[in-house]
Amino acid sequence: MTFPAKQRTNPWLKRGCLISIGVISTLIGTVFLLDEFMPSTARRSLPESATDVQEHYSDSWNGDYVRCIKARLPEIDLPLYAKKLGLSERFDPAAHHDIANLIDISFDGPDWWTPPPATQTTYFGYERGDDFLQVLKYSSGYVYFVSTSW
């Protein structure tokens, strides 16, 4: 009785699954570390004149999140910060009365999060019917930025 000759398997094919798992694990770990330790875009966009920066972020399993930043900033730098955030629309109480409560969004944030009511100096980014909002307010030498999705 003769047996068929044993075929040699390429060693890279044997380890292919392990290599794939290793590469994928490394990528996931890198993304996690960058997300955890790299400052947010909103924080990186702050002008150099910003001081006393505080940031809070919370999210949930379904993709909802809230990020808020408070920083001391000269009023002259507010338009620059808004531009870096991609915010160009200003709040007008008459034109935006239907979304005023959304612009003045409130949530259970940290004790330092005390944004003022929306005024004509408030920048925001929101499309009616969307589930994403960004608001930038200014009061007494501080900027208050909130980005949220629900």
N, C-alpha and C positions, 0 to 999 in steps of 0.2 A: 504494500500500500504506500502510495506516495502522497505527500502533503504539498500543497502549493507553497512556493517560496514566500518567506515573510517579507512584506514590503516595509521599507524603511520610511518612516514619517519624518518630514522636515521638522527639526527641533523648534523652529519659529512658529510652526502651526500648532505644536503642542502647547506652547506658551502664549499663543495669540490671545486667548481669552483672558489670561492673567495680565498681559500687557494692556489690553483694552480696559480692563477694570482699573488698573493702576493709573492710566492716563485720565480716565473719566473721574476717578476719585481726586486726582491732583487738580483738575480743572474746577471741580465743585469746591474743594478746599480753598483754592485761590479766590474764587468768586466770594465765598463766605468771608474770608479774611479781608478782602478789599471792601466789602460792604460794611463790615464791622469796624474797621479801623481807618478808612479813608473818609475825610470830611465830605459832607453832602455837597451837591452842586450849589445849593443856596448859600451854604457857609463859605465855599470857595469863591463865590461871586461877590462877597462883601468887599467893598473898597478897602484899601490899606488903612484908611483913616478910622475904620471901625474898631471899637474897643468894648470891653465888658460883654463879650459875646456869650450868649447862653442858647443852648439848643436842646430840644426835646423831640423824640420820635417814638411813636407807638403804632403798632399794626395788629391786625387780626388774621386769622387763618383764611378768611375769604377775600383778602386783598385790600380791605379797607385800611387806611392809614391816616395819620396826622403827623405833620412835621411843623414845628414852630421854632422861630428864631427871634430873639430879642437882642439888639446890640445898640450901643451908643454910637451915633453917626452924625456928623455935621449935616444940617439940612441941605446944604449945597450939593452933597453927594447922593441925595435921594434919587434924582432922575438917573444917575449913572447906575445905581444898584438896580433900579427898576428895569433899565435897558438890558443889563446883564442877565436878569431873570426872564427876559422876554415879555415883560409887562408894559403895555403902552396905553391901555384904556384907563381913563380916570373915572372915578365914581362921581356921578351927578345925581343928587337926590331926586330931582324931577324926572329925569330920563330913566333912572334905574330903580324907581320906587317898588317895582314888582319883585326885585331880587335883593332889596336892601337888607332883609333879614338874613339872607344867605351871605352877603358881604360881611355882616356883623356876626358871623358864625361864632358860636361859643361851644366849649367842650371842657371836660374836666382835665385841665392841664396842670402843670407845676405852679407853685405859689407865685413865682415871678412873672407868670404869663397874665398880664393885665392890659390887653390892647385897648386903645381908645375906640369910641364909635367911629364909623366911617365918615369921612369928610371929603371935600373936593380935592384934598391932597392924596387921597387913597388911590392906589393903583390896583387893578385886579385883572385876572384872566379867568373867564368863564364863558362857556357857550350854553345858551338855554337848552335844557334837556340833557346836558352832559352830567357826568357824575365825578367831575374833577374840578377843583377850584384852587386858585392861588390869590392871596390878598396881601398887599404891602401897605402898611399904615405908618404914619409918623406922628409923634407927639413928644414934646418936652425933651428933645434931643435923642430920642430913641426910635429905632425902626422896629416894627413888629411884622414878621413875615409868617404866613401860614400857608401850607400846601396840604390839601386833603383830597381823598377819594373815598367814595362810599358806594 
